[in-house]
């Protein structure tokens, strides 16, 4: 069962291909940013273009 708000983490290759598209649950934006970075690090995608967005569409984390 998911608790908190649902955030979306996506990562892209230079070609624009989507490498990661996962939902994570967090209580707030700061927790979502930490969880998103952790997920990207685990998947070895931290250096790829990535973003994490809040349920309202707010950009929480971005790297190009």
PyMOL commands that place a pseudoatom at each C-alpha (Angstrom):
pseudoatom trace, name=CA, resn=UNK, resi=1, chain=A, elem=C, hetatm=0, pos=[0.000, 0.000, 0.000]
pseudoatom trace, name=CA, resn=UNK, resi=2, chain=A, elem=C, hetatm=0, pos=[1.412, 3.380, -1.001]
pseudoatom trace, name=CA, resn=UNK, resi=3, chain=A, elem=C, hetatm=0, pos=[1.499, 6.157, 1.565]
pseudoatom trace, name=CA, resn=UNK, resi=4, chain=A, elem=C, hetatm=0, pos=[1.836, 9.863, 0.965]
pseudoatom trace, name=CA, resn=UNK, resi=5, chain=A, elem=C, hetatm=0, pos=[1.726, 11.570, -2.401]
pseudoatom trace, name=CA, resn=UNK, resi=6, chain=A, elem=C, hetatm=0, pos=[2.721, 9.913, -5.674]
pseudoatom trace, name=CA, resn=UNK, resi=7, chain=A, elem=C, hetatm=0, pos=[5.661, 11.494, -7.508]
pseudoatom trace, name=CA, resn=UNK, resi=8, chain=A, elem=C, hetatm=0, pos=[6.938, 10.551, -10.968]
pseudoatom trace, name=CA, resn=UNK, resi=9, chain=A, elem=C, hetatm=0, pos=[10.639, 9.930, -11.697]
pseudoatom trace, name=CA, resn=UNK, resi=10, chain=A, elem=C, hetatm=0, pos=[11.754, 9.780, -15.332]
pseudoatom trace, name=CA, resn=UNK, resi=11, chain=A, elem=C, hetatm=0, pos=[15.193, 9.514, -16.956]
pseudoatom trace, name=CA, resn=UNK, resi=12, chain=A, elem=C, hetatm=0, pos=[16.103, 9.870, -20.616]
pseudoatom trace, name=CA, resn=UNK, resi=13, chain=A, elem=C, hetatm=0, pos=[18.944, 8.900, -22.947]
pseudoatom trace, name=CA, resn=UNK, resi=14, chain=A, elem=C, hetatm=0, pos=[20.539, 11.621, -25.106]
pseudoatom trace, name=CA, resn=UNK, resi=15, chain=A, elem=C, hetatm=0, pos=[18.423, 10.283, -27.999]
pseudoatom trace, name=CA, resn=UNK, resi=16, chain=A, elem=C, hetatm=0, pos=[15.268, 11.091, -26.041]
pseudoatom trace, name=CA, resn=UNK, resi=17, chain=A, elem=C, hetatm=0, pos=[14.507, 7.429, -25.291]
pseudoatom trace, name=CA, resn=UNK, resi=18, chain=A, elem=C, hetatm=0, pos=[12.859, 6.994, -21.886]
pseudoatom trace, name=CA, resn=UNK, resi=19, chain=A, elem=C, hetatm=0, pos=[15.136, 4.872, -19.672]
pseudoatom trace, name=CA, resn=UNK, resi=20, chain=A, elem=C, hetatm=0, pos=[13.103, 5.070, -16.464]
pseudoatom trace, name=CA, resn=UNK, resi=21, chain=A, elem=C, hetatm=0, pos=[9.479, 5.923, -15.738]
pseudoatom trace, name=CA, resn=UNK, resi=22, chain=A, elem=C, hetatm=0, pos=[8.558, 5.060, -12.155]
pseudoatom trace, name=CA, resn=UNK, resi=23, chain=A, elem=C, hetatm=0, pos=[6.206, 6.329, -9.497]
pseudoatom trace, name=CA, resn=UNK, resi=24, chain=A, elem=C, hetatm=0, pos=[7.450, 6.821, -5.965]
pseudoatom trace, name=CA, resn=UNK, resi=25, chain=A, elem=C, hetatm=0, pos=[5.548, 7.695, -2.820]
pseudoatom trace, name=CA, resn=UNK, resi=26, chain=A, elem=C, hetatm=0, pos=[6.684, 10.461, -0.475]
pseudoatom trace, name=CA, resn=UNK, resi=27, chain=A, elem=C, hetatm=0, pos=[5.209, 12.628, 2.265]
pseudoatom trace, name=CA, resn=UNK, resi=28, chain=A, elem=C, hetatm=0, pos=[6.608, 15.869, 0.814]
pseudoatom trace, name=CA, resn=UNK, resi=29, chain=A, elem=C, hetatm=0, pos=[8.756, 17.372, -1.962]
pseudoatom trace, name=CA, resn=UNK, resi=30, chain=A, elem=C, hetatm=0, pos=[12.020, 17.115, -0.008]
pseudoatom trace, name=CA, resn=UNK, resi=31, chain=A, elem=C, hetatm=0, pos=[11.488, 13.425, 0.741]
pseudoatom trace, name=CA, resn=UNK, resi=32, chain=A, elem=C, hetatm=0, pos=[10.559, 12.836, -2.921]
pseudoatom trace, name=CA, resn=UNK, resi=33, chain=A, elem=C, hetatm=0, pos=[13.772, 14.537, -4.072]
pseudoatom trace, name=CA, resn=UNK, resi=34, chain=A, elem=C, hetatm=0, pos=[15.883, 12.302, -1.800]
pseudoatom trace, name=CA, resn=UNK, resi=35, chain=A, elem=C, hetatm=0, pos=[13.995, 9.152, -2.825]
pseudoatom trace, name=CA, resn=UNK, resi=36, chain=A, elem=C, hetatm=0, pos=[14.193, 10.094, -6.506]
pseudoatom trace, name=CA, resn=UNK, resi=37, chain=A, elem=C, hetatm=0, pos=[17.956, 10.654, -6.355]
pseudoatom trace, name=CA, resn=UNK, resi=38, chain=A, elem=C, hetatm=0, pos=[18.359, 7.368, -4.506]
pseudoatom trace, name=CA, resn=UNK, resi=39, chain=A, elem=C, hetatm=0, pos=[16.364, 5.493, -7.167]
pseudoatom trace, name=CA, resn=UNK, resi=40, chain=A, elem=C, hetatm=0, pos=[18.374, 7.103, -9.979]
pseudoatom trace, name=CA, resn=UNK, resi=41, chain=A, elem=C, hetatm=0, pos=[21.659, 6.242, -8.235]
pseudoatom trace, name=CA, resn=UNK, resi=42, chain=A, elem=C, hetatm=0, pos=[20.517, 2.628, -7.726]
pseudoatom trace, name=CA, resn=UNK, resi=43, chain=A, elem=C, hetatm=0, pos=[19.639, 2.340, -11.446]
pseudoatom trace, name=CA, resn=UNK, resi=44, chain=A, elem=C, hetatm=0, pos=[22.914, 4.093, -12.418]
pseudoatom trace, name=CA, resn=UNK, resi=45, chain=A, elem=C, hetatm=0, pos=[20.973, 6.881, -14.160]
pseudoatom trace, name=CA, resn=UNK, resi=46, chain=A, elem=C, hetatm=0, pos=[22.031, 9.857, -12.020]
pseudoatom trace, name=CA, resn=UNK, resi=47, chain=A, elem=C, hetatm=0, pos=[24.159, 11.306, -14.844]
pseudoatom trace, name=CA, resn=UNK, resi=48, chain=A, elem=C, hetatm=0, pos=[21.385, 10.932, -17.442]
pseudoatom trace, name=CA, resn=UNK, resi=49, chain=A, elem=C, hetatm=0, pos=[18.838, 13.664, -18.065]
pseudoatom trace, name=CA, resn=UNK, resi=50, chain=A, elem=C, hetatm=0, pos=[16.198, 13.120, -15.378]
pseudoatom trace, name=CA, resn=UNK, resi=51, chain=A, elem=C, hetatm=0, pos=[13.366, 14.747, -13.508]
pseudoatom trace, name=CA, resn=UNK, resi=52, chain=A, elem=C, hetatm=0, pos=[11.024, 14.181, -10.611]
pseudoatom trace, name=CA, resn=UNK, resi=53, chain=A, elem=C, hetatm=0, pos=[7.605, 15.809, -10.622]
pseudoatom trace, name=CA, resn=UNK, resi=54, chain=A, elem=C, hetatm=0, pos=[5.041, 16.236, -7.878]
pseudoatom trace, name=CA, resn=UNK, resi=55, chain=A, elem=C, hetatm=0, pos=[1.373, 15.189, -8.139]
pseudoatom trace, name=CA, resn=UNK, resi=56, chain=A, elem=C, hetatm=0, pos=[0.587, 18.807, -9.119]
pseudoatom trace, name=CA, resn=UNK, resi=57, chain=A, elem=C, hetatm=0, pos=[3.240, 18.825, -11.862]
pseudoatom trace, name=CA, resn=UNK, resi=58, chain=A, elem=C, hetatm=0, pos=[5.830, 20.833, -9.910]
pseudoatom trace, name=CA, resn=UNK, resi=59, chain=A, elem=C, hetatm=0, pos=[9.432, 20.077, -10.907]
pseudoatom trace, name=CA, resn=UNK, resi=60, chain=A, elem=C, hetatm=0, pos=[11.174, 18.767, -7.770]
pseudoatom trace, name=CA, resn=UNK, resi=61, chain=A, elem=C, hetatm=0, pos=[14.394, 17.469, -9.288]
pseudoatom trace, name=CA, resn=UNK, resi=62, chain=A, elem=C, hetatm=0, pos=[15.963, 18.114, -12.696]
pseudoatom trace, name=CA, resn=UNK, resi=63, chain=A, elem=C, hetatm=0, pos=[19.277, 17.322, -14.329]
pseudoatom trace, name=CA, resn=UNK, resi=64, chain=A, elem=C, hetatm=0, pos=[20.237, 17.810, -17.985]
for i in range(1, 64): cmd.bond("trace and resi %d" % i, "trace and resi %d" % (i + 1))
show_as sticks, trace
zoom trace
